[in-house]
Amino acid sequence: MYFLWYLLIGLAAGWIANLIVKGGGSGLVINLIVGIIGGLLGGWLVSLFGWIPTSTAGTLLTSVIGAVVLLLIVSLFTRRKPVKTV
């Protein structure tokens, strides 16, 4: 049961982070992957500061922080080239 709950939190975190960084959605699967990886990254980052999230809101906030950091890192390496118009 907890696995399903973590998937839902990861999906929500990926969607929120995608809205913060890009301003649009990328799809269900991409948001889920970004949210889950972001949750791991966010958990590691906030543990460096001595904070351990204990509630659902804390877990969601941690996942969103990690997902935003992940999307910012990915955007550094995958810059889109401007489209030339004639």
Phi and psi restraints in degrees (value plus and minus 20) as a CYANA .aco file:
   2 TYR   PHI     -85.4   -45.4
   2 TYR   PSI     -51.9   -11.9
   3 PHE   PHI     -80.6   -40.6
   3 PHE   PSI     -63.3   -23.3
   4 LEU   PHI     -84.1   -44.1
   4 LEU   PSI     -59.6   -19.6
   5 TRP   PHI     -83.8   -43.8
   5 TRP   PSI     -61.9   -21.9
   6 TYR   PHI     -85.8   -45.8
   6 TYR   PSI     -55.8   -15.8
   7 LEU   PHI     -84.5   -44.5
   7 LEU   PSI     -62.0   -22.0
   8 LEU   PHI     -86.1   -46.1
   8 LEU   PSI     -60.5   -20.5
   9 ILE   PHI     -85.9   -45.9
   9 ILE   PSI     -60.7   -20.7
  10 GLY   PHI     -83.3   -43.3
  10 GLY   PSI     -60.4   -20.4
  11 LEU   PHI     -84.1   -44.1
  11 LEU   PSI     -65.3   -25.3
  12 ALA   PHI     -84.9   -44.9
  12 ALA   PSI     -62.3   -22.3
  13 ALA   PHI     -85.1   -45.1
  13 ALA   PSI     -61.6   -21.6
  14 GLY   PHI     -84.0   -44.0
  14 GLY   PSI     -58.9   -18.9
  15 TRP   PHI     -87.7   -47.7
  15 TRP   PSI     -64.4   -24.4
  16 ILE   PHI     -84.8   -44.8
  16 ILE   PSI     -63.8   -23.8
  17 ALA   PHI     -83.8   -43.8
  17 ALA   PSI     -58.1   -18.1
  18 ASN   PHI     -84.4   -44.4
  18 ASN   PSI     -58.2   -18.2
  19 LEU   PHI     -87.2   -47.2
  19 LEU   PSI     -57.7   -17.7
  20 ILE   PHI     -88.7   -48.7
  20 ILE   PSI     -65.1   -25.1
  21 VAL   PHI    -103.9   -63.9
  21 VAL   PSI     -68.5   -28.5
  22 LYS   PHI    -121.3   -81.3
  22 LYS   PSI     -51.4   -11.4
  23 GLY   PHI      70.5   110.5
  23 GLY   PSI     -12.5    27.5
  24 GLY   PHI    -174.1  -134.1
  24 GLY   PSI     148.7   188.7
  25 GLY   PHI    -109.2   -69.2
  25 GLY   PSI     135.7   175.7
  26 SER   PHI    -134.5   -94.5
  26 SER   PSI     -23.7    16.3
  27 GLY   PHI      95.1   135.1
  27 GLY   PSI     140.0   180.0
  28 LEU   PHI     -83.3   -43.3
  28 LEU   PSI     -67.6   -27.6
  29 VAL   PHI     -88.3   -48.3
  29 VAL   PSI     -63.9   -23.9
  30 ILE   PHI     -84.1   -44.1
  30 ILE   PSI     -63.1   -23.1
  31 ASN   PHI     -81.6   -41.6
  31 ASN   PSI     -58.9   -18.9
  32 LEU   PHI     -85.2   -45.2
  32 LEU   PSI     -65.4   -25.4
  33 ILE   PHI     -84.1   -44.1
  33 ILE   PSI     -65.6   -25.6
  34 VAL   PHI     -82.9   -42.9
  34 VAL   PSI     -60.5   -20.5
  35 GLY   PHI     -86.1   -46.1
  35 GLY   PSI     -60.6   -20.6
  36 ILE   PHI     -90.2   -50.2
  36 ILE   PSI     -66.7   -26.7
  37 ILE   PHI     -85.2   -45.2
  37 ILE   PSI     -58.6   -18.6
  38 GLY   PHI     -83.9   -43.9
  38 GLY   PSI     -54.0   -14.0
  39 GLY   PHI     -84.5   -44.5
  39 GLY   PSI     -61.7   -21.7
  40 LEU   PHI     -85.5   -45.5
  40 LEU   PSI     -66.1   -26.1
  41 LEU   PHI     -84.5   -44.5
  41 LEU   PSI     -63.6   -23.6
  42 GLY   PHI     -84.9   -44.9
  42 GLY   PSI     -59.5   -19.5
  43 GLY   PHI     -82.1   -42.1
  43 GLY   PSI     -59.4   -19.4
  44 TRP   PHI     -88.4   -48.4
  44 TRP   PSI     -63.4   -23.4
  45 LEU   PHI     -84.4   -44.4
  45 LEU   PSI     -66.3   -26.3
  46 VAL   PHI     -92.7   -52.7
  46 VAL   PSI     -44.1    -4.1
  47 SER   PHI     -90.0   -50.0
  47 SER   PSI     -44.5    -4.5
  48 LEU   PHI     -84.6   -44.6
  48 LEU   PSI     -47.9    -7.9
  49 PHE   PHI    -113.9   -73.9
  49 PHE   PSI     -18.3    21.7
  50 GLY   PHI      64.6   104.6
  50 GLY   PSI      -7.5    32.5
  51 TRP   PHI    -120.4   -80.4
  51 TRP   PSI     110.9   150.9
  52 ILE   PHI    -142.0  -102.0
  52 ILE   PSI      92.5   132.5
  53 PRO   PHI     -89.2   -49.2
  53 PRO   PSI     114.2   154.2
  54 THR   PHI    -137.2   -97.2
  54 THR   PSI     -36.7     3.3
  55 SER   PHI    -129.2   -89.2
  55 SER   PSI     153.5   193.5
  56 THR   PHI     -84.5   -44.5
  56 THR   PSI     -60.7   -20.7
  57 ALA   PHI     -84.8   -44.8
  57 ALA   PSI     -59.3   -19.3
  58 GLY   PHI     -86.1   -46.1
  58 GLY   PSI     -58.7   -18.7
  59 THR   PHI     -86.6   -46.6
  59 THR   PSI     -62.2   -22.2
  60 LEU   PHI     -84.2   -44.2
  60 LEU   PSI     -63.4   -23.4
  61 LEU   PHI     -82.9   -42.9
  61 LEU   PSI     -62.3   -22.3
  62 THR   PHI     -81.9   -41.9
  62 THR   PSI     -63.3   -23.3
  63 SER   PHI     -85.7   -45.7
  63 SER   PSI     -59.5   -19.5
  64 VAL   PHI     -85.7   -45.7
  64 VAL   PSI     -62.5   -22.5
  65 ILE   PHI     -79.6   -39.6
  65 ILE   PSI     -67.3   -27.3
  66 GLY   PHI     -85.1   -45.1
  66 GLY   PSI     -58.7   -18.7
  67 ALA   PHI     -88.4   -48.4
  67 ALA   PSI     -58.0   -18.0
  68 VAL   PHI     -84.6   -44.6
  68 VAL   PSI     -64.7   -24.7
  69 VAL   PHI     -80.8   -40.8
  69 VAL   PSI     -63.2   -23.2
  70 LEU   PHI     -81.2   -41.2
  70 LEU   PSI     -64.9   -24.9
  71 LEU   PHI     -86.8   -46.8
  71 LEU   PSI     -55.3   -15.3
  72 LEU   PHI     -87.7   -47.7
  72 LEU   PSI     -59.1   -19.1
  73 ILE   PHI     -85.3   -45.3
  73 ILE   PSI     -64.2   -24.2
  74 VAL   PHI     -84.0   -44.0
  74 VAL   PSI     -57.0   -17.0
  75 SER   PHI     -88.1   -48.1
  75 SER   PSI     -43.6    -3.6
  76 LEU   PHI     -86.5   -46.5
  76 LEU   PSI     -51.7   -11.7
  77 PHE   PHI    -117.4   -77.4
  77 PHE   PSI     -34.6     5.4
  78 THR   PHI    -145.9  -105.9
  78 THR   PSI      43.2    83.2
  79 ARG   PHI     -95.0   -55.0
  79 ARG   PSI     115.1   155.1
  80 ARG   PHI    -105.6   -65.6
  80 ARG   PSI     119.8   159.8
  81 LYS   PHI    -102.2   -62.2
  81 LYS   PSI     122.8   162.8
  82 PRO   PHI     -85.3   -45.3
  82 PRO   PSI     124.1   164.1
  83 VAL   PHI    -101.2   -61.2
  83 VAL   PSI     109.3   149.3
  84 LYS   PHI    -106.3   -66.3
  84 LYS   PSI     110.4   150.4
  85 THR   PHI    -125.7   -85.7
  85 THR   PSI     126.8   166.8
